[in-house]
Amino acid sequence: MSTLLKSINDLIENISVTDRQEANIEAAFENLKSSLTNEDNGLSVMDVFLNGSYERDTIIRPLDDIDLFAVIDESDYCINGIDPKPQTVLTNFKNYLNGLNDYKDKVIQDRPCVTVVLSDKDFDVLPSLRKSGALYIPNEALDGWIFTDPKTLTNSLSDVNKKRSYKVKDIVKAVKYWKRENKQNIPSFHVEQVAINIFNLYDFTNSEEGIRLWFNHAEGFLVSSRFKSYDEYDKFKSKIRSVKDKLNEAKKLDDEKEVAEAKKIWKDIFGKEFPALDKDEAKSFSESLSNGSLKHSVTAGLSTTVGTALAASKGFYGEIF
């Protein structure tokens, strides 16, 4: 059986963006950027840039929420020196994009942004104001503009990733995948903020240790204001305590050479993209099942050498991962 570490690394590979997907994102971004900066569109967009998980290289498959900042010339929107209402700007963006052939009926408002829903990815377009060098985006209530600093988060994550041998971003991807699969309410950027704090303090040797470190120490770096309510913050703390205990138990089992049992725990935590077997093992087990040489035991699980023989089957179509 393949090692627990190999299965974890396969999980990270399974959820990471491929080179083809990355090229597709870049092409779609350039097309959207060209539309937004068209001088005749009336939006007064001065600059467009990507940020968020794509820019920080922590985006996971399937693709969604690719953040795009569109910096407007506020002088074209302000009236008597008063900032424009965010809803007015968002409505202008939505109406313009929906009127283009490439995006017709594919644009919705998903406060506080406008989302362009394409067949295999979504772009979240954030109208932005730049004042005295600082960047502001619509707040959740859409009654004003709040300061944001995406570049600092990007730089901080890059710095700690470099400090820890370029392995931190893979840990972030795995945690974000767990968050998505388990419908957890922590914002993705806060997963990254927590990772920055943890891995500035702690080093790790591999992905198993890194993921376990995140869950072991995350509670101490969570900020309640990053959640929609204190109740959601409290529920999330309880959830990561549960995962922490399971991962520590899996580590104990793996150290005791109970690899199959350790993998079961990881599979339960991370779900469908976590492979209990690698492809070569799956092929071998499938062939063994067909010819009647596949065996099973409580201690070894599926095996071709140890345990009680299983009846041969020529029509197995189930999932043995």
C-alpha positions in Angstrom: 0.0 0.0 0.0 1.2 3.5 -0.8 2.2 5.7 2.1 -0.1 8.2 3.8 2.2 11.0 2.7 1.9 10.0 -1.0 -1.9 10.0 -0.7 -1.8 13.5 0.8 0.5 14.7 -1.9 -1.9 13.2 -4.5 -4.8 15.1 -2.9 -2.9 18.4 -3.3 -2.2 17.5 -7.0 -5.8 16.6 -7.6 -7.1 19.9 -6.4 -4.4 22.2 -7.9 -4.9 24.2 -11.1 -3.4 22.6 -14.2 -1.3 24.5 -16.7 -4.1 24.4 -19.2 -6.6 25.8 -16.7 -4.1 28.6 -15.8 -3.7 29.6 -19.5 -7.5 29.6 -19.9 -7.9 31.9 -16.9 -5.3 34.3 -18.2 -7.0 34.4 -21.6 -10.4 35.0 -20.0 -8.9 37.7 -17.8 -7.4 39.6 -20.7 -10.7 39.6 -22.5 -12.6 40.9 -19.4 -9.9 43.5 -18.7 -10.1 44.7 -22.3 -13.9 45.2 -21.9 -13.6 47.0 -18.6 -11.0 49.4 -19.7 -12.7 50.3 -23.0 -12.7 54.1 -23.0 -16.2 54.2 -24.5 -18.0 52.1 -21.9 -18.7 54.9 -19.4 -17.2 53.0 -16.5 -14.1 55.1 -16.1 -11.9 52.2 -15.2 -8.3 53.2 -14.9 -6.7 49.9 -13.9 -7.6 46.2 -13.7 -5.6 43.5 -11.9 -6.1 40.1 -10.4 -5.7 39.3 -6.8 -7.2 36.8 -4.3 -6.5 33.1 -4.4 -5.6 33.0 -8.0 -2.9 35.7 -7.8 -1.6 34.1 -4.6 -1.5 30.6 -6.2 -3.8 29.1 -3.6 -6.9 28.6 -5.9 -8.3 25.1 -6.1 -10.4 23.1 -8.5 -13.2 23.4 -9.4 -12.5 27.1 -10.2 -14.6 29.9 -8.7 -14.2 33.3 -7.1 -11.3 34.6 -9.2 -11.0 38.2 -7.8 -10.6 41.0 -10.2 -10.1 44.6 -9.0 -11.4 47.4 -11.3 -10.1 50.8 -10.1 -12.4 53.6 -11.2 -11.6 57.3 -11.6 -13.7 58.5 -8.7 -13.8 62.1 -10.1 -16.1 60.8 -12.8 -18.5 59.5 -10.1 -18.2 61.9 -7.2 -20.8 64.6 -6.8 -19.7 67.7 -4.9 -16.8 65.8 -3.5 -18.9 63.0 -2.1 -17.9 59.4 -2.9 -20.3 57.6 -5.2 -22.8 55.1 -3.8 -21.4 51.5 -4.2 -24.7 50.3 -5.5 -24.7 52.9 -8.3 -21.2 51.7 -9.4 -22.1 48.0 -9.2 -25.3 48.6 -11.2 -23.3 50.4 -13.9 -20.8 47.5 -14.1 -23.5 44.8 -14.2 -25.6 46.5 -16.9 -22.5 47.2 -19.1 -21.2 43.6 -18.9 -24.6 42.1 -19.4 -24.9 44.1 -22.6 -21.8 42.5 -24.2 -22.1 39.4 -26.3 -19.4 37.6 -24.4 -21.2 38.0 -21.1 -24.9 38.5 -21.9 -27.0 37.0 -19.1 -23.9 35.7 -17.4 -23.5 38.6 -14.9 -25.1 38.8 -11.4 -24.5 41.0 -8.4 -23.1 39.1 -5.5 -22.5 41.7 -2.9 -20.2 43.5 -2.7 -19.1 42.6 -6.3 -20.3 41.8 -9.7 -19.8 38.1 -10.7 -19.3 37.0 -14.2 -20.3 33.4 -14.4 -18.5 31.5 -17.2 -18.8 27.8 -18.0 -15.8 26.7 -16.0 -15.0 29.6 -13.7 -16.4 32.7 -12.1 -14.8 36.2 -11.9 -15.7 38.4 -9.0 -15.3 42.0 -10.3 -14.7 44.4 -7.4 -15.1 48.1 -8.3 -12.5 50.0 -6.4 -11.5 53.5 -5.4 -7.9 54.6 -5.0 -7.5 57.5 -2.6 -4.2 58.8 -1.4 -2.6 55.6 -2.7 -5.0 53.4 -0.7 -7.6 51.0 -2.2 -11.2 50.9 -1.1 -14.0 48.5 -2.1 -17.8 48.4 -1.4 -18.6 47.3 2.1 -21.1 44.4 2.8 -24.0 46.8 3.5 -23.3 48.7 0.2 -23.6 52.0 2.1 -19.9 53.0 1.9 -16.4 52.0 1.0 -13.9 50.1 3.2 -10.1 50.0 3.1 -8.5 46.8 1.6 -4.9 45.8 1.2 -4.7 42.7 -1.0 -1.1 43.3 -2.0 0.2 43.0 1.6 -1.5 39.6 2.1 -0.1 38.4 -1.2 3.4 39.6 -0.3 3.2 38.1 3.3 2.1 34.7 2.0 4.8 34.7 -0.6 7.4 35.5 2.0 6.4 32.7 4.4 6.1 30.3 1.5 9.7 31.1 0.5 10.8 30.8 4.2 9.3 27.3 4.4 10.8 25.9 1.2 7.8 26.8 -1.0 5.5 24.4 0.8 3.0 26.7 2.6 0.7 27.3 -0.4 0.1 23.6 -0.8 -1.0 23.5 2.9 -3.4 26.4 2.3 -4.9 24.6 -0.8 -5.6 21.5 1.3 -7.2 23.5 4.1 -9.3 25.4 1.6 -10.4 22.2 0.0 -11.4 20.8 3.4 -13.3 24.1 4.0 -15.2 23.8 0.7 -16.0 20.1 1.1 -17.3 20.6 4.6 -19.1 23.9 4.0 -17.1 25.7 6.6 -17.7 29.4 7.0 -14.1 30.7 7.4 -13.3 33.2 4.6 -10.6 31.9 2.3 -8.3 34.9 2.9 -8.5 34.2 6.7 -7.2 30.6 6.0 -4.2 32.3 4.5 -3.8 34.8 7.3 -3.8 32.0 9.8 -1.3 30.1 7.8 1.0 33.1 7.6 1.0 33.4 11.4 1.5 29.7 12.1 4.3 29.1 9.6 6.2 32.2 10.5 6.6 30.4 13.9 6.7 26.7 12.9 8.6 24.8 10.3 7.5 21.5 8.9 9.1 18.7 6.8 6.2 17.5 4.6 2.5 18.1 3.7 1.1 15.8 6.4 3.0 17.7 9.2 2.0 21.1 7.6 -1.7 20.3 7.5 -1.6 18.9 11.0 0.2 22.0 12.2 -2.5 24.3 10.7 -5.3 22.5 12.5 -3.3 22.1 15.7 -2.6 25.9 16.0 -5.3 27.6 14.0 -7.6 28.3 16.9 -5.1 30.6 18.5 -4.9 32.8 15.4 -8.6 33.0 14.4 -10.1 36.5 14.5 -13.8 36.5 15.4 -14.5 39.6 13.3 -13.6 37.7 10.1 -16.8 35.6 10.6 -20.3 36.7 9.9 -21.2 36.2 13.6 -19.6 35.2 16.9 -21.8 32.0 16.8 -20.2 31.0 13.5 -16.8 31.8 14.8 -17.5 29.6 17.9 -18.8 26.7 15.8 -15.8 26.8 13.6 -13.4 26.6 16.6 -15.3 23.4 17.7 -15.0 22.0 14.2 -11.2 22.4 13.9 -10.7 20.9 17.4 -12.5 17.8 16.1 -10.3 17.7 13.0 -7.2 18.3 15.1 -7.9 15.3 17.3 -8.6 13.1 14.2 -5.4 14.1 12.5 -3.3 13.5 15.6 -4.9 10.0 15.9 -4.1 9.3 12.2 -0.5 10.4 12.9 -0.3 7.9 15.8 -1.7 5.1 13.6 0.7 5.9 10.7 3.7 5.8 13.2 2.4 2.4 14.3 2.4 1.2 10.6 -1.4 1.1 10.6 -1.4 3.0 7.3 -4.8 1.8 6.1 -6.5 3.0 9.2 -4.7 6.4 9.1 -5.9 6.8 5.5 -9.4 6.1 6.5 -9.3 9.0 8.9 -7.9 11.4 6.3 -10.5 10.1 3.7 -13.3 10.9 6.2 -11.9 14.4 6.8 -11.1 15.4 3.2 -13.6 13.4 1.1 -13.6 12.4 -2.5 -10.3 13.8 -3.7 -8.3 12.0 -1.1 -7.1 8.8 -2.6 -6.9 5.8 -0.3 -5.0 4.0 -3.0 -2.8 5.2 -5.8 -3.7 4.3 -9.4 -1.2 1.4 -9.7 -2.6 -0.2 -6.6 -6.2 0.3 -7.8 -5.4 -1.3 -11.1 -3.7 -4.2 -9.3 -6.6 -4.7 -6.9 -9.1 -4.6 -9.7 -7.2 -7.2 -11.7 -6.8 -9.4 -8.5 -10.5 -9.1 -7.8 -11.2 -10.3 -11.4 -9.0 -13.3 -11.1 -9.9 -14.3 -7.6 -6.6 -13.5 -5.9 -7.7 -10.4 -3.9 -7.8 -10.9 -0.1 -9.0 -8.9 2.9 -8.0 -8.8 6.6 -8.9 -6.6 9.5 -5.3 -5.5 10.0 -4.1 -5.2 6.4 -7.3 -4.3 4.6 -7.3 -5.2 0.9 -4.2 -7.2 -0.1 -3.0 -9.7 -2.7 -1.0 -11.6 -0.1 -2.7 -11.5 3.4 -6.1 -12.4 4.6 -9.3 -14.2 3.4 -9.8 -14.6 -0.3 -12.7 -12.6 -1.8 -14.9 -14.2 -4.5 -13.8 -13.3 -8.0 -15.8 -10.7 -9.8 -15.7 -9.8 -13.5 -18.3 -7.1 -13.2 -17.0 -4.8 -10.5 -17.8 -1.1 -11.2 -17.6 0.3 -7.7 -15.2 2.8 -6.2 -12.2 1.2 -4.5 -10.5 4.5 -3.7 
